Amino acid sequence: MKISVKPCKLLAEACPQAGVCPLSQIAAGTEVCIRQLAASPEVRARLRELGLGEHRKIKLVSRQANLICQVCNARFGLSEAVARDIWVEPVSPAPKAA
């Protein structure tokens, strides 16, 4: 079964660079759309198996020792190195700091 995913809208103020940037540079609480997987072929295949493929909307839940992402109703922990290879485009603004 193929899932249709709508394209994402860019909110440039949520990302430190214009357009797309690495997931590792996104603030916690931001919803993003994956645009490109720049990892090795093996890592790209595994990320896609986990649901972290191109055009998928995910939310960065937490930035601690690992980055915690929510994909549909599942959460995944990603290392900083893997997060640097996932290029994303913000679709919602980062939450305001208290």
Backbone as CSV, one residue per row, in Angstrom:
resi,resn,N_x,N_y,N_z,CA_x,CA_y,CA_z,C_x,C_y,C_z
1,MET,0.839,-1.175,0.000,0.000,0.000,0.000,0.883,1.237,0.000
2,LYS,0.686,2.111,-0.970,1.479,3.330,-1.077,0.748,4.468,-0.379
3,ILE,1.481,5.225,0.451,0.905,6.330,1.208,1.227,7.628,0.492
4,SER,0.209,8.441,0.263,0.394,9.736,-0.364,0.676,10.771,0.719
5,VAL,1.763,11.524,0.549,2.135,12.551,1.524,2.115,13.893,0.827
6,LYS,1.425,14.863,1.412,1.337,16.199,0.826,2.665,16.925,0.974
7,PRO,3.025,17.788,0.000,4.256,18.562,0.124,4.192,19.517,1.312
8,CYS,5.353,19.886,1.830,5.441,20.750,3.002,5.610,22.203,2.593
9,LYS,5.158,23.085,3.459,5.365,24.518,3.264,6.558,24.962,4.104
10,LEU,7.346,25.851,3.565,8.554,26.325,4.237,8.262,27.512,5.133
11,LEU,8.743,27.447,6.351,8.752,28.590,7.267,10.208,28.850,7.611
12,ALA,10.857,29.700,6.841,12.305,29.888,6.928,12.785,30.335,8.299
13,GLU,11.952,31.056,9.075,12.410,31.558,10.362,12.693,30.443,11.368
14,ALA,12.203,29.225,11.128,12.419,28.122,12.055,13.751,27.413,11.810
15,CYS,14.415,27.727,10.726,15.663,27.058,10.361,16.784,28.085,10.270
16,PRO,17.985,27.753,10.764,19.070,28.723,10.731,19.559,29.042,9.319
17,GLN,19.245,28.199,8.338,19.641,28.439,6.960,18.380,28.544,6.107
18,ALA,18.483,29.194,4.956,17.337,29.278,4.058,17.090,27.916,3.423
19,GLY,15.833,27.571,3.229,15.498,26.315,2.566,15.598,25.139,3.496
20,VAL,16.409,24.163,3.126,16.550,22.960,3.944,17.798,23.031,4.801
21,CYS,17.790,22.281,5.903,18.947,22.216,6.786,18.946,20.853,7.479
22,PRO,20.046,20.472,8.112,20.098,19.178,8.802,19.145,19.131,9.992
23,LEU,18.580,17.970,10.228,17.707,17.772,11.378,18.423,18.139,12.676
24,SER,19.731,17.980,12.715,20.512,18.282,13.913,20.487,19.767,14.271
25,GLN,20.048,20.649,13.353,20.021,22.092,13.614,18.617,22.611,13.907
26,ILE,17.658,21.733,14.033,16.276,22.133,14.266,15.992,22.159,15.764
27,ALA,15.196,23.114,16.198,14.821,23.226,17.609,13.788,22.170,17.972
28,ALA,13.848,21.693,19.216,12.856,20.735,19.710,11.471,21.354,19.622
29,GLY,10.484,20.531,19.272,9.117,20.990,19.142,8.734,21.400,17.733
30,THR,9.690,21.401,16.806,9.443,21.819,15.440,9.004,20.636,14.583
31,GLU,7.969,20.834,13.783,7.549,19.824,12.817,8.277,20.109,11.511
32,VAL,8.830,19.064,10.904,9.610,19.211,9.678,9.180,18.169,8.657
33,CYS,9.597,18.392,7.441,9.378,17.443,6.354,10.748,17.016,5.845
34,ILE,10.982,15.725,5.755,12.270,15.222,5.276,12.362,15.465,3.780
35,ARG,13.430,16.112,3.357,13.645,16.405,1.947,14.698,15.516,1.310
36,GLN,15.746,15.148,2.067,16.810,14.332,1.493,17.511,13.550,2.589
37,LEU,17.858,12.305,2.282,18.681,11.489,3.174,20.073,11.441,2.572
38,ALA,21.054,12.013,3.258,22.415,12.125,2.743,23.342,11.082,3.353
39,ALA,22.805,10.094,4.016,23.606,9.058,4.682,24.053,7.998,3.672
40,SER,24.783,7.006,4.167,25.215,5.890,3.321,23.984,5.121,2.833
41,PRO,24.108,4.352,1.758,22.959,3.592,1.249,22.336,2.663,2.294
42,GLU,23.152,2.064,3.140,22.626,1.160,4.168,21.800,1.915,5.202
43,VAL,22.293,3.074,5.630,21.577,3.886,6.620,20.304,4.455,6.006
44,ARG,20.379,4.905,4.744,19.178,5.411,4.068,18.096,4.338,4.005
45,ALA,18.492,3.127,3.655,17.523,2.026,3.572,16.888,1.762,4.932
46,ARG,17.677,1.762,5.985,17.140,1.506,7.333,16.212,2.637,7.780
47,LEU,16.590,3.887,7.510,15.730,5.012,7.865,14.382,4.920,7.156
48,ARG,14.413,4.548,5.883,13.154,4.394,5.140,12.313,3.259,5.708
49,GLU,12.959,2.170,6.117,12.232,1.052,6.741,11.532,1.493,8.018
50,LEU,12.133,2.430,8.738,11.571,2.932,9.985,10.506,4.005,9.760
51,GLY,10.293,4.389,8.511,9.304,5.414,8.203,9.882,6.801,8.074
52,LEU,11.204,6.921,8.083,11.864,8.221,7.986,12.367,8.450,6.562
53,GLY,11.454,8.396,5.600,11.810,8.584,4.195,11.507,9.993,3.724
54,GLU,11.892,10.275,2.493,11.663,11.579,1.904,10.170,11.910,1.897
55,HIS,9.858,13.172,2.085,8.502,13.735,2.087,7.676,13.344,3.312
56,ARG,8.279,12.690,4.287,7.566,12.302,5.514,7.644,13.456,6.508
57,LYS,6.522,13.794,7.104,6.497,14.814,8.150,6.801,14.143,9.482
58,ILE,7.713,14.753,10.231,8.075,14.257,11.554,8.147,15.444,12.505
59,LYS,8.151,15.153,13.789,8.291,16.207,14.792,9.506,15.894,15.648
60,LEU,10.360,16.883,15.841,11.512,16.729,16.727,11.021,16.989,18.138
61,VAL,10.942,15.941,18.943,10.355,16.015,20.276,11.351,16.526,21.304
62,SER,12.591,16.032,21.238,13.567,16.352,22.275,14.974,16.364,21.704
63,ARG,15.820,17.200,22.299,17.242,17.263,21.942,18.053,17.038,23.215
64,GLN,18.339,15.819,23.531,19.164,15.495,24.694,20.444,14.840,24.180
65,ALA,20.859,13.722,24.771,22.027,13.000,24.269,21.756,12.530,22.841
66,ASN,20.505,12.137,22.573,20.052,11.774,21.233,18.880,12.669,20.871
67,LEU,18.564,12.742,19.590,17.403,13.494,19.138,16.230,12.526,19.075
68,ILE,15.122,12.890,19.690,13.931,12.046,19.694,12.945,12.628,18.685
69,CYS,12.559,11.810,17.703,11.634,12.224,16.653,10.355,11.412,16.753
70,GLN,9.244,12.057,16.469,7.963,11.358,16.417,7.549,11.227,14.966
71,VAL,7.304,9.982,14.563,6.849,9.667,13.214,5.541,8.917,13.381
72,CYS,4.448,9.514,12.918,3.107,8.960,13.152,2.928,8.815,14.658
73,ASN,2.733,7.623,15.181,2.554,7.438,16.625,3.758,6.769,17.281
74,ALA,4.891,6.741,16.588,6.093,6.110,17.129,7.178,7.163,17.353
75,ARG,8.027,6.907,18.331,9.168,7.792,18.595,10.457,7.021,18.367
76,PHE,11.426,7.717,17.763,12.726,7.127,17.476,13.824,8.017,18.028
77,GLY,14.867,7.404,18.563,16.047,8.131,18.992,17.087,8.080,17.890
78,LEU,17.629,9.224,17.532,18.657,9.312,16.497,19.903,9.958,17.071
79,SER,21.054,9.479,16.651,22.303,10.108,17.070,22.477,11.430,16.327
80,GLU,23.309,12.285,16.861,23.625,13.567,16.223,24.199,13.332,14.824
81,ALA,25.031,12.316,14.668,25.651,12.028,13.362,24.599,11.647,12.321
82,VAL,23.651,10.811,12.682,22.594,10.429,11.744,21.706,11.634,11.452
83,ALA,21.391,12.431,12.466,20.537,13.608,12.284,21.170,14.621,11.334
84,ARG,22.500,14.692,11.293,23.178,15.608,10.360,22.963,15.194,8.911
85,ASP,22.679,13.922,8.670,22.492,13.408,7.309,21.030,13.407,6.862
86,ILE,20.144,13.890,7.702,18.723,13.984,7.346,18.410,15.454,7.111
87,TRP,18.217,15.827,5.850,17.956,17.212,5.496,16.459,17.450,5.480
88,VAL,16.033,18.468,6.209,14.617,18.721,6.435,14.250,20.160,6.093
89,GLU,12.945,20.369,5.978,12.381,21.688,5.738,11.310,21.905,6.805
90,PRO,11.405,22.946,7.608,10.408,23.185,8.660,9.012,23.420,8.075
91,VAL,8.000,22.889,8.747,6.614,23.116,8.340,5.830,23.807,9.446
92,SER,6.429,23.978,10.614,5.807,24.735,11.697,6.904,25.473,12.445
93,PRO,6.615,26.620,13.001,7.636,27.373,13.716,8.063,26.667,14.997
94,ALA,9.300,26.904,15.387,9.795,26.360,16.669,9.053,27.031,17.799
95,PRO,8.839,26.314,18.917,8.166,26.937,20.052,8.993,28.062,20.624
96,LYS,8.321,29.076,21.145,9.033,30.225,21.716,9.637,29.830,23.065
97,ALA,10.873,30.307,23.298,11.549,30.007,24.565,10.854,30.753,25.702
98,ALA,10.785,30.105,26.859,10.114,30.725,28.018,11.027,31.673,28.742
